[in-house]
């Protein structure tokens, strides 16, 4: 049982945020993306408020359902850090996010996107395979 899951939650979140921003600064060829995950188009004036609401729900959900195991706590932290990083970039780049990795020539993504995806998949695995 974790004694202070919120420290791990915020620690992982801030680590992902920091690493994502450092990578963006180190990789010279970035592509600025105005869409949401998986190329989902959305009116630009709704993206930042939507991300803020998403992050508020993540934080609220974490504190309402404090995980007692390490894995779900880390997965929540990955989602938080990825969301914070993408929100920060959208604010400083006028609604755009810097992507720096490409997959199969079909789409580009960044560490924040990977963190959110791994966090969601990890939480789903925990939901079905990890006892509370």
PEWOMO-V443658 format. One record per residue. BURIAL is I if it has 24 or more other C-alpha atoms within 12 Angstrom, else O. D_LAST is the distance of its C-alpha to the last C-alpha in whole Angstrom. Layout:
BEGIN
burial-><BURIAL BURIAL>
d_last-><D_LAST D_LAST>
END
This chain:
BEGIN
burial-><O O O O I I O I I I O I I I I I I I O I I O O I O O O O O O O I I I I I I O O O O O O O O O I I O O I O O O I O O I I O O I O O O I I O I I I I I I I I I I I I I I I I I I I I I I O O O O I I I I I I I O O O O O O I I I I I I I I I I I I I O I I O O I O O O O O O>
d_last-><10 12 15 16 14 17 20 18 17 21 22 21 22 26 26 26 28 31 30 31 34 35 35 37 40 40 40 44 44 41 41 41 39 39 36 32 30 31 35 34 37 37 39 39 40 36 34 34 33 30 29 29 27 25 24 24 21 19 20 19 16 14 16 15 11 11 8 7 8 11 11 10 12 15 15 15 18 20 20 21 24 25 26 27 30 31 31 33 35 36 37 40 41 42 39 39 36 37 36 37 36 37 36 38 40 39 36 36 33 32 29 27 27 26 23 22 22 20 18 17 17 15 12 13 13 9 9 10 10 6 4 0>
END
